[in-house]
Structure formats: structure tokens, C-alpha cells
Amino acid sequence: ELGDIVFVRIEPVGTHVDAEASFGDVEAVKTVSELFAPVAGTVEAVNEALDGAPETVNADPYGAGWLARIRPDDPADLDGLLVAAAYREM
């Protein structure tokens, strides 16, 4: 919905994030949008390939365009999240 993504910024590995708190942002041609953590946890990995190819977020969001991996403080928090198909239905 943002259009062409031109820049992605994610908090570095090791950063603790709170649920629903910003952990980075994506910049499109005309706007910047914050990224919000679905659960509280620690940033475990960041997709560094996006530094040179941020458009991958649009082209392959569920594959090569992944943003970050967050290790949840409480793994049970994952039970309340939706899979992509259920999210689209909403």
C-alpha cells in the first residue's frame, strides 16, 4: 500500500523491543511508515540484503523480503498472531 519502497531501517540485532512498539521504518517515495513489533522480544536477525534492494519488501514479502526475526520474550505470545491468509481475510 505504500508504493515503491526505497529504504528500510530496522533496529540492530540485540535490541529489545516492546509489543506494538516501533522497531524500524520503511520509506516509500512519498512517505515513511513505522514498523511495529507484533510481540515483545529481542531482534535476533535483520535482513541486511534490503540495504541494497529495499524493493524486495514489495516483490517478495513472505520470502526474500523479510524484515527481521524477533525472539519473543514469551513464546506463548505467538499463539495470538494471525497467519498471512487469516490476516488478508480481515
VONUDO-267447 format. One line per field, with one value per atom (N, C-alpha, C, O): residue number from 1; residue in three letters; chain; x, y, z. Coordinates in Angstrom, 1 decimal, decimal comma. Layout:
seq [NUM_...] .
type [Ala_...] .
mol [A_...] .
x [X_...] .
y [Y_...] .
z [Z_...] .
***
This chain:
seq [1_1_1_1_2_2_2_2_3_3_3_3_4_4_4_4_5_5_5_5_6_6_6_6_7_7_7_7_8_8_8_8_9_9_9_9_10_10_10_10_11_11_11_11_12_12_12_12_13_13_13_13_14_14_14_14_15_15_15_15_16_16_16_16_17_17_17_17_18_18_18_18_19_19_19_19_20_20_20_20_21_21_21_21_22_22_22_22_23_23_23_23_24_24_24_24_25_25_25_25_26_26_26_26_27_27_27_27_28_28_28_28_29_29_29_29_30_30_30_30_31_31_31_31_32_32_32_32_33_33_33_33_34_34_34_34_35_35_35_35_36_36_36_36_37_37_37_37_38_38_38_38_39_39_39_39_40_40_40_40_41_41_41_41_42_42_42_42_43_43_43_43_44_44_44_44_45_45_45_45_46_46_46_46_47_47_47_47_48_48_48_48_49_49_49_49_50_50_50_50_51_51_51_51_52_52_52_52_53_53_53_53_54_54_54_54_55_55_55_55_56_56_56_56_57_57_57_57_58_58_58_58_59_59_59_59_60_60_60_60_61_61_61_61_62_62_62_62_63_63_63_63_64_64_64_64_65_65_65_65_66_66_66_66_67_67_67_67_68_68_68_68_69_69_69_69_70_70_70_70_71_71_71_71_72_72_72_72_73_73_73_73_74_74_74_74_75_75_75_75_76_76_76_76_77_77_77_77_78_78_78_78_79_79_79_79_80_80_80_80_81_81_81_81_82_82_82_82_83_83_83_83_84_84_84_84_85_85_85_85_86_86_86_86_87_87_87_87_88_88_88_88_89_89_89_89_90_90_90_90] .
type [Glu_Glu_Glu_Glu_Leu_Leu_Leu_Leu_Gly_Gly_Gly_Gly_Asp_Asp_Asp_Asp_Ile_Ile_Ile_Ile_Val_Val_Val_Val_Phe_Phe_Phe_Phe_Val_Val_Val_Val_Arg_Arg_Arg_Arg_Ile_Ile_Ile_Ile_Glu_Glu_Glu_Glu_Pro_Pro_Pro_Pro_Val_Val_Val_Val_Gly_Gly_Gly_Gly_Thr_Thr_Thr_Thr_His_His_His_His_Val_Val_Val_Val_Asp_Asp_Asp_Asp_Ala_Ala_Ala_Ala_Glu_Glu_Glu_Glu_Ala_Ala_Ala_Ala_Ser_Ser_Ser_Ser_Phe_Phe_Phe_Phe_Gly_Gly_Gly_Gly_Asp_Asp_Asp_Asp_Val_Val_Val_Val_Glu_Glu_Glu_Glu_Ala_Ala_Ala_Ala_Val_Val_Val_Val_Lys_Lys_Lys_Lys_Thr_Thr_Thr_Thr_Val_Val_Val_Val_Ser_Ser_Ser_Ser_Glu_Glu_Glu_Glu_Leu_Leu_Leu_Leu_Phe_Phe_Phe_Phe_Ala_Ala_Ala_Ala_Pro_Pro_Pro_Pro_Val_Val_Val_Val_Ala_Ala_Ala_Ala_Gly_Gly_Gly_Gly_Thr_Thr_Thr_Thr_Val_Val_Val_Val_Glu_Glu_Glu_Glu_Ala_Ala_Ala_Ala_Val_Val_Val_Val_Asn_Asn_Asn_Asn_Glu_Glu_Glu_Glu_Ala_Ala_Ala_Ala_Leu_Leu_Leu_Leu_Asp_Asp_Asp_Asp_Gly_Gly_Gly_Gly_Ala_Ala_Ala_Ala_Pro_Pro_Pro_Pro_Glu_Glu_Glu_Glu_Thr_Thr_Thr_Thr_Val_Val_Val_Val_Asn_Asn_Asn_Asn_Ala_Ala_Ala_Ala_Asp_Asp_Asp_Asp_Pro_Pro_Pro_Pro_Tyr_Tyr_Tyr_Tyr_Gly_Gly_Gly_Gly_Ala_Ala_Ala_Ala_Gly_Gly_Gly_Gly_Trp_Trp_Trp_Trp_Leu_Leu_Leu_Leu_Ala_Ala_Ala_Ala_Arg_Arg_Arg_Arg_Ile_Ile_Ile_Ile_Arg_Arg_Arg_Arg_Pro_Pro_Pro_Pro_Asp_Asp_Asp_Asp_Asp_Asp_Asp_Asp_Pro_Pro_Pro_Pro_Ala_Ala_Ala_Ala_Asp_Asp_Asp_Asp_Leu_Leu_Leu_Leu_Asp_Asp_Asp_Asp_Gly_Gly_Gly_Gly_Leu_Leu_Leu_Leu_Leu_Leu_Leu_Leu_Val_Val_Val_Val_Ala_Ala_Ala_Ala_Ala_Ala_Ala_Ala_Ala_Ala_Ala_Ala_Tyr_Tyr_Tyr_Tyr_Arg_Arg_Arg_Arg_Glu_Glu_Glu_Glu_Met_Met_Met_Met] .
mol [A_A_A_A_A_A_A_A_A_A_A_A_A_A_A_A_A_A_A_A_A_A_A_A_A_A_A_A_A_A_A_A_A_A_A_A_A_A_A_A_A_A_A_A_A_A_A_A_A_A_A_A_A_A_A_A_A_A_A_A_A_A_A_A_A_A_A_A_A_A_A_A_A_A_A_A_A_A_A_A_A_A_A_A_A_A_A_A_A_A_A_A_A_A_A_A_A_A_A_A_A_A_A_A_A_A_A_A_A_A_A_A_A_A_A_A_A_A_A_A_A_A_A_A_A_A_A_A_A_A_A_A_A_A_A_A_A_A_A_A_A_A_A_A_A_A_A_A_A_A_A_A_A_A_A_A_A_A_A_A_A_A_A_A_A_A_A_A_A_A_A_A_A_A_A_A_A_A_A_A_A_A_A_A_A_A_A_A_A_A_A_A_A_A_A_A_A_A_A_A_A_A_A_A_A_A_A_A_A_A_A_A_A_A_A_A_A_A_A_A_A_A_A_A_A_A_A_A_A_A_A_A_A_A_A_A_A_A_A_A_A_A_A_A_A_A_A_A_A_A_A_A_A_A_A_A_A_A_A_A_A_A_A_A_A_A_A_A_A_A_A_A_A_A_A_A_A_A_A_A_A_A_A_A_A_A_A_A_A_A_A_A_A_A_A_A_A_A_A_A_A_A_A_A_A_A_A_A_A_A_A_A_A_A_A_A_A_A_A_A_A_A_A_A_A_A_A_A_A_A_A_A_A_A_A_A_A_A_A_A_A_A_A_A_A_A_A_A_A_A_A_A_A_A_A_A_A_A_A_A] .
x [0,8_0,0_0,8_0,4_2,1_3,0_3,5_3,9_3,5_4,1_5,5_5,9_6,3_7,7_8,5_8,6_9,1_9,9_11,3_11,9_11,9_13,2_14,2_15,4_13,8_14,7_14,1_12,9_14,8_14,3_15,3_16,5_14,8_15,7_15,1_13,9_15,9_15,5_16,4_17,6_15,9_16,8_17,8_17,5_19,0_20,1_19,8_19,1_20,5_20,4_20,8_21,8_20,1_20,3_19,4_19,4_18,7_17,8_16,6_16,0_16,2_14,9_13,8_13,9_12,7_11,5_10,3_10,2_9,4_8,1_7,1_7,1_6,1_5,0_4,3_4,1_4,0_3,3_4,2_3,7_5,5_6,4_7,1_7,3_7,5_8,3_9,6_10,3_10,0_11,3_12,1_13,1_11,5_12,2_11,1_10,0_11,5_10,6_10,9_12,1_9,9_10,1_9,8_8,9_10,6_10,4_10,0_10,7_8,9_8,4_8,7_9,3_8,4_8,7_8,1_8,8_6,9_6,3_6,0_5,4_6,4_6,0_7,0_7,7_7,0_7,7_6,7_5,8_6,8_5,9_6,7_7,6_6,2_6,9_6,5_5,4_7,4_7,2_6,9_7,7_5,9_5,6_5,8_5,3_6,4_6,7_5,4_4,6_5,1_3,9_4,0_2,9_5,2_5,4_6,6_7,4_6,7_7,9_9,0_8,7_10,2_11,3_12,6_12,7_13,5_14,8_15,0_14,8_15,5_15,8_17,0_18,1_16,7_17,7_18,4_19,5_17,7_18,3_17,6_16,5_18,4_17,9_18,3_19,4_17,4_17,6_18,5_18,0_19,8_20,8_20,7_21,2_20,2_20,0_19,1_19,3_18,3_17,4_18,1_17,6_19,3_20,1_20,4_20,3_20,6_20,9_19,7_19,7_18,6_17,4_16,2_15,5_15,8_14,6_13,3_12,4_13,3_12,1_11,7_10,6_12,6_12,3_11,2_10,5_11,0_9,9_8,6_7,7_8,4_7,2_7,2_6,1_8,3_8,4_8,2_7,6_8,7_8,7_8,6_9,5_7,5_7,4_7,5_7,9_7,0_7,0_8,2_8,3_9,1_10,3_11,5_11,9_12,2_13,4_13,3_14,2_12,0_11,8_11,5_10,9_11,8_11,6_12,3_13,4_11,9_12,5_13,4_14,6_12,9_13,6_13,1_11,9_13,9_13,4_13,5_14,6_12,4_12,4_12,1_11,2_13,0_12,9_11,9_12,3_10,7_9,8_10,2_10,8_9,9_10,1_9,3_9,8_8,1_7,2_6,7_5,8_7,2_6,7_5,2_4,7_4,5_3,0_2,4_1,3_3,1_2,6_2,3_1,5_3,1_2,9_1,6_1,1_1,0_-0,3_-1,4_-2,4_-1,3_-2,3_-2,2_-3,0_-1,1_-0,9_-1,6_-1,9_-1,9_-2,5_-1,5_-0,5_-1,8_-1,0_-1,5_-2,6_-0,7_-1,0_-2,4_-3,1_-2,8_-4,2_-5,3_-6,2_-5,2_-6,2_-6,2_-7,2_-5,0_-4,8_-5,5_-6,2_-5,3_-5,9_-7,4_-8,1_-8,0_-9,4_-10,1_-11,2_-9,2_-9,8_-9,9_-10,3] .
y [-1,2_0,0_1,3_2,3_1,2_2,3_2,7_3,8_1,8_2,0_1,5_0,6_2,1_1,7_2,0_3,1_0,9_1,1_1,4_0,8_2,5_3,0_2,9_3,0_2,6_2,5_1,7_1,9_0,9_0,1_0,3_0,1_0,7_0,8_-0,1_0,1_-1,0_-1,9_-1,7_-1,5_-1,8_-1,7_-2,8_-3,9_-2,6_-3,6_-4,9_-4,9_-6,0_-7,2_-7,0_-6,2_-7,6_-7,4_-6,4_-6,3_-5,6_-4,6_-5,3_-6,1_-4,9_-5,4_-4,4_-3,2_-5,0_-4,3_-4,7_-5,8_-3,7_-4,0_-4,3_-3,8_-5,1_-5,4_-4,1_-3,2_-4,0_-2,9_-1,6_-0,5_-1,7_-0,5_-0,5_-1,6_0,6_0,7_0,1_0,3_-0,7_-1,3_-1,0_-1,6_0,0_0,5_1,2_1,5_1,4_2,1_1,7_1,3_1,9_1,8_3,1_3,8_3,5_4,7_4,4_3,7_5,0_4,9_6,2_7,1_6,4_7,6_8,8_9,9_8,7_9,9_9,9_10,8_8,8_8,7_7,8_7,0_7,9_6,9_6,3_7,0_5,0_4,3_3,5_2,8_3,6_2,8_1,4_1,0_0,5_-0,9_-1,2_-0,7_-2,0_-2,2_-3,7_-4,6_-4,0_-5,3_-6,1_-5,5_-7,3_-8,0_-8,6_-8,8_-8,8_-9,3_-8,6_-8,1_-8,7_-8,2_-9,2_-10,4_-8,7_-9,7_-9,0_-7,7_-9,8_-9,2_-9,5_-10,6_-8,4_-8,6_-9,6_-9,3_-10,7_-11,7_-11,7_-12,2_-11,2_-11,1_-10,0_-9,7_-9,4_-8,3_-8,7_-9,1_-8,5_-8,8_-7,7_-6,7_-7,9_-6,9_-6,8_-5,8_-7,8_-7,7_-6,5_-6,1_-6,1_-5,0_-3,7_-2,7_-3,6_-2,3_-2,0_-0,8_-3,0_-2,7_-3,0_-2,6_-3,5_-3,9_-3,8_-4,8_-2,6_-2,4_-2,8_-3,1_-2,7_-3,0_-4,5_-4,9_-5,3_-6,7_-6,9_-7,9_-5,9_-6,0_-6,1_-6,9_-5,4_-5,4_-6,7_-7,3_-7,0_-8,1_-9,4_-10,3_-9,7_-11,0_-10,9_-11,3_-10,3_-10,0_-11,3_-11,2_-12,4_-13,6_-14,5_-15,6_-14,0_-14,8_-13,9_-13,6_-13,5_-12,7_-11,4_-10,7_-10,9_-9,5_-9,4_-8,4_-10,5_-10,5_-9,3_-8,9_-8,8_-7,7_-8,0_-7,7_-8,7_-9,0_-10,3_-10,6_-10,9_-12,0_-11,6_-11,1_-11,7_-11,3_-12,5_-13,2_-12,7_-13,8_-13,4_-12,4_-13,9_-13,4_-13,7_-14,7_-12,7_-12,9_-14,1_-14,9_-14,2_-15,3_-15,9_-15,4_-17,2_-17,8_-18,0_-18,1_-18,0_-18,1_-16,9_-17,0_-15,8_-14,6_-14,8_-14,2_-15,8_-16,1_-16,7_-16,7_-17,4_-18,0_-17,1_-17,5_-15,8_-14,8_-14,2_-13,3_-14,5_-13,9_-14,6_-15,8_-13,9_-14,5_-14,9_-14,3_-15,9_-16,3_-15,3_-14,7_-15,2_-14,3_-14,4_-13,4_-15,6_-15,8_-15,3_-14,7_-15,6_-15,1_-13,5_-12,9_-13,0_-11,5_-10,9_-9,9_-11,5_-10,9_-11,0_-10,1_-12,0_-12,1_-11,0_-10,6_-10,4_-9,3_-8,1_-7,0] .
z [0,0_0,0_0,0_-0,4_0,4_0,5_-0,9_-1,1_-1,8_-3,1_-3,1_-2,4_-3,9_-4,1_-2,8_-2,4_-2,2_-1,0_-1,5_-2,4_-0,9_-1,3_-0,2_-0,4_1,1_2,2_3,3_3,6_4,0_5,2_6,3_6,1_7,5_8,7_9,8_10,1_10,3_11,4_12,6_12,4_13,8_15,0_14,9_14,3_15,4_15,2_16,1_17,0_15,6_16,4_17,8_18,1_18,7_20,2_20,8_22,1_20,0_20,6_21,1_20,5_22,3_22,9_22,4_22,5_22,0_21,5_22,3_22,7_22,6_23,3_22,2_21,1_22,6_21,7_21,3_22,2_20,1_19,4_19,4_19,1_19,7_19,7_18,4_17,7_17,9_16,7_16,8_17,8_15,8_15,7_14,4_14,1_13,7_12,5_11,6_12,1_10,4_9,5_8,0_7,7_7,2_5,7_5,1_5,4_4,1_3,4_2,0_1,3_1,6_0,2_-0,5_0,2_-1,7_-2,5_-1,8_-1,8_-1,3_-0,7_0,8_1,3_1,5_2,9_3,6_3,0_5,0_5,8_6,7_7,3_6,9_7,8_8,8_8,5_10,1_11,2_11,1_10,6_11,6_11,7_13,2_14,0_13,5_14,9_15,2_14,4_16,3_16,7_17,1_17,9_16,6_17,0_18,4_19,0_18,9_20,3_20,9_20,2_22,2_22,9_22,7_22,8_22,5_22,4_21,9_22,0_21,5_21,1_19,6_19,1_18,9_17,5_17,4_17,9_16,7_16,5_15,2_15,1_14,2_12,8_12,1_12,2_11,2_10,3_8,9_8,6_8,0_6,6_5,9_5,4_6,0_5,5_4,0_3,4_3,3_1,8_1,4_0,3_2,3_2,0_1,9_1,3_2,4_2,3_0,8_0,5_0,0_-1,4_-2,3_-3,5_-1,8_-2,6_-1,8_-1,6_-1,3_-0,4_-1,1_-0,5_-2,4_-3,2_-3,1_-3,4_-2,5_-2,3_-1,3_-1,3_-0,4_0,5_-0,3_0,1_-1,3_-2,1_-3,0_-3,2_-3,6_-4,6_-4,0_-4,6_-2,8_-2,2_-0,6_0,1_-0,1_1,4_2,2_3,4_1,7_2,6_2,3_2,8_1,4_1,1_1,4_2,5_0,3_0,4_0,9_1,4_1,0_1,5_3,0_3,5_3,7_5,2_5,8_5,3_6,9_7,6_8,7_8,7_9,7_10,9_11,6_11,3_12,4_13,2_14,7_15,1_15,4_16,8_17,6_17,4_18,6_19,5_20,6_21,4_20,8_21,7_23,2_23,5_24,0_25,5_26,0_26,8_25,5_25,9_24,6_23,9_24,3_23,1_23,0_21,9_24,1_24,0_23,3_22,9_23,3_22,6_21,1_20,5_20,6_19,1_18,8_17,7_19,8_19,6_19,2_18,6_19,6_19,3_17,9_17,5_17,2_15,9_14,8_14,9_13,7_12,5_11,5_11,3_10,7_9,5_8,4_8,5_7,4_6,3_5,7_5,5_5,5_4,9_5,8_5,3_7,1_8,0_8,1_8,2_8,0_8,1_6,9_7,0_5,7_4,5_4,6_4,0_5,2_5,3_6,1_5,9_7,0_7,9_7,0_7,5] .
***
